[in-house]
Amino acid sequence: MGVHQSTPPAGVNQFDLFYGIGLGESIDIGVRLSRKGNDQSLSSSAGTVTTDIENYTSEYEVEGGVVLKDIGLDISMALGFPNYRNVSNLPGGDSGIEDDGAFYLTVQGGYNLELDDISKLRITGYLGTFNNNSKRVDKGSSAKRDESLLALNALVTYDTKVTETTTLYLATGIAYTSYAAELKNDVPATGKEESSRLLIPIIGAVEAEVTPEWTARVGASVENFAIYSYRKDEIVGTSSNEYSTTSPMDVGLNIGLGYAPIEAVDIDLAVRQGNLFAGNNLLDGFSSKITGTYRF
């Protein structure tokens, strides 16, 4: 929709600052400050004309959280402020887009409940609102684009020891997203777009300790009762289209391996279904995600 004729570069993580402290034996609190940035600005010349292109993204995020050990509850909240600009400095004036009060806010938490010596229940929730508002910087233009996304997820996970070395995981919940966009002050190219989606996933997984150093995992998921609605008013004119569908089940498969050669080191390898069956070769599949952790 009109005002987004170009896209600023995606942010790249530049630093994270953490601070945590325990308040007694039952409460831990922590804060985090992070910055992402990416600058792809450049200058180009054609004869006697030089064009400067400002193309950058920067983003600051602050997050705070608390863990209440006695009741098994943890909660955190994050607030972020993206700043971006993609503008060409042309002889006739600037042309491009920049942010117009973009921000996001997320809240997430979890509750752990010990059922018995071998079983426990974990309930997790996530709420996020993202506002990616932008405006044109062209001379004489007041065109704006307001975008908003609401995401709500809730998941209940049950795990139990089947044997001393094997754990069974079962999970279900809901995942809801709502998106809206509106282009303003760009006559006649004005319009609105709205969509929403509701998923009810069902997940099962097994984790087995093969040796003291190696752990194998396999899991399957079903996205059930997927409801999707969409409405769009044409950018030019007054026509619109609207529909609501129920999607068929979407089944996914994941496998993984964990390696812990010493207590302070963990290496995890995850293989997703798309990589496993659509990769050009086995290496493509097994390179889907590798994570290494060192604790000190």
N, C-alpha and C positions, 0 to 999 in steps of 0.2 A: 504494500500500500504506500504509494508515492514518496513519503518522507524518508524511507529507508532505501535509497538508491545505492548505498555503499555500506560496507560493514567494517567496523573497527576491528583490530586484531584481538584475539582472545588473550586474556591475562595469563601471565606465567608467574608462578609463586616465586617471590624474592626473599622473604624472610618470615619467620614465625617466632614470636617471643612468648614464652610460657612462664607462669609463676603459680605454684601451688603450695598449700600449707594445710596442716592438720590442726583442727581445733579440738583438742582432746583426743580420745580414742574412737569417737563415733562419727565425727564430721570432718570431711575434707572439702576444701574449696579451691578453685583455680580460675585463672583468667588467662586469656590469650589475645595477642594482637598480631595480625598478619597483614602483609601487603602483597598484592599481585600487580604486575605491570608488564607492558610490552610496547615498545616504541618502534614503529616502522616508517617514521617520517623520512622524506627524501626531497631532493631538488632535481629537476630535469630542465634541460635547455634545448630549445629549437630555434636556431638562428640567434636573434637578439632578444627572444622571449624566454624568460626563466619562470618556471612554475614550481612553487613550494607546496608540498603536500604534507599537512599535519595529520598524522595517522597514529594515534596512540590510545592506550587504555591504562588506567591505574585504578586500583581498588583497595580500600582499607576495610578490614573487618575486625570487630572486637567481640569477644565471646567470654561468657562467665558461666560457671557451673558449680554445683554442690552435690556431694554424695553423703547421704544419711545412712550409715552402715547398719545401725540398729534395726531399722525398718526395711532395709533393702531397696531404698529409693534413690534415684539419681535424676537430675534435671539440669539442662543447660539452655542458654539463650544466646543467639548471635545476631548482630546488626552489621550490615555492610553497606558501603557507599561506592558504587562504581562511578568512575569518571572517564568519559571517552570523547574523542573528537576525530572526525575524518573529514578534513576540509582542504580544498584546493584553493590556493591564493592566485587567482587569475587576474589579468589586467583589468577586466571589467568588474571585478569584485570577488569576494569569497563565495565558494559554493561547496555545500556538504552538510553534514549533520553533527550535532553534539548532544550530550546528555542534557536532560531537563528535569533534574530532581530525581534521578534513578536511585532506588534503594531496595534492600530486602531485609526481612526479619524472619528468623526461624526459632522455633522452640521444640525441644525434644527431651524425652525422658524415658525412664524404664523402672520397672518394679520387679524385684526377685522374690519368689515365694518358695521356700523349701517345703516339699511335700512329705518326704521321708529321707532315709539315708541315701537312696539311690536315684531319687527323682526330684525335679524342680520345675517350676513354671516361671516364665519371664514374659511380662507384658511391656511392650514398647509403643511409643506414640511419637508422631512427628507432625508439626504444623509449620508451613512456610508460605510466606507471601512475598512475591517478587514484582517490582514495578520498574519496568524498563522504559521510562519516558524519554523522548528525544524531540528535537526541533531542528528545522532547517535554519541555516545561517545565510542563505542567499539574500542579496539586497532586495528589500521590498517584500520579502516573504515572511509570513507568520505561521506557516504550516507546522503542525505538531502531530506526533504520534504517541498515544498513551497505550501501553501494554501492561497487562497485569496477569499474574499466574498465582493460583491458590493450590497448594498441595497438602493433602491430609492423608496420613498413613497410620494404621494401627495394626499391630501384629501380636499374636499370642503364641509363644513357643513352649512346647513341652519336651523335656529330654529325660531319659531314664537309662540306667546301666542295664544292658541285656546280659552281659558277662563282665568280668573284671576288665576286659580290654576292648569292649564294644559298647558304643552308646547310640541309642536311637533318638532321632529328633523328629517331631511333628509340629507343624505350624499352620496357622490360618489367620486371616484378618481382612482388612479392606484397604484399598488404595484409590483415592479420589483426587482428580485434578480438574480445575476449571480455568479456562483461558479466555481473555477478552482483549480486543484491540480496537482502537478508534482513531481514524485519521481526521484531523480538524483543520479548518482554515486553508484548505487547498482546493478551492472550488475550481472546476466541478468534481475534482477527484476526492470526494469524501466518502466515508463508508465505515461500517462496523463489521466485526467478526467475533463470534462466540462459539465455544465448544466446551464439552465436559465429558469425563470418562470415569466409570466406576468399575473396579476390578475386585474380585474376591479370590485371592490366591490360596491354593492348598499345596503345602510343601512337605516332603518327607525326605529324610537323609539318614545315613548310617556312617559313623566314624569308627574305625578299628585301628588299634595299635598293633602293627605287624611285628615290629621289634621295638626295643626301647628308644631307638632313634627315628624310626619311620612310622608315619601314620597315614592311612588311606581313607579317603572319603568318597562317597557317591550319593547323589541326591537327584530327585525329580520334582518338578513343579507343574501345577495346572492352574492357568488363569481362567477362572470359571465366571459365568454370569457377567461377561464384559459388556457393559452398556455404554454406548457412545452417541452423543447428540452434537449437531453442528448447525450453525446458522450464519449466513453471510449476506450482507446487503452489498450490492454491487458498488464498486468504487465510483463509477460514473452512471448516473441514472437512478431509478427507484426500484428496480427489480431485486429479488432476493431468492435464496434457496435455503431449504431447511430439511433436515432428515434426522432420524434416530434409528439406530440399529442395535441388534444384539449379536455380538460376534461369536463365532464358534470357539470351543476350547483351544487354548494354546498350551501345548505341552513342552516343557524344557527339561534338559538333562545336563548335569554337571558332575565332573569327577575331579579329584584333587589328590595331591600328595603333600605331606608335611615332613620336613627333615630337621631334626634338632641334634646336631653332633655334640654340642655341649649345652649346659643349662642356660647360658646367656644368649644363644643364637637360635633363631627359628627361620627356616626357609619354607615358604608355601608356594605351591604351584597349582593353579586352577585352570581347568579346561572347560570352556562353555560349549554348549551344543553347536552353536553356529560355527565355531572354529573346528570342532571335532569332526563334523560331517561335511563342511563346505571348504575346508582348507585345501591348498594345492598338494600338501604332503603332510606327513605326521608332525614334522617340526613346526609347521604353521599352526597346527592345533595346540601343541604343547607350549607354544610361546604366547598364549592368550593372556596370561597374567602370572607374573612371578614376583613375590614379595619377600624381602629379607628384613629381619629385625635383630638388632643387637641391644641388649640391655646392660647398663652399667650403673 
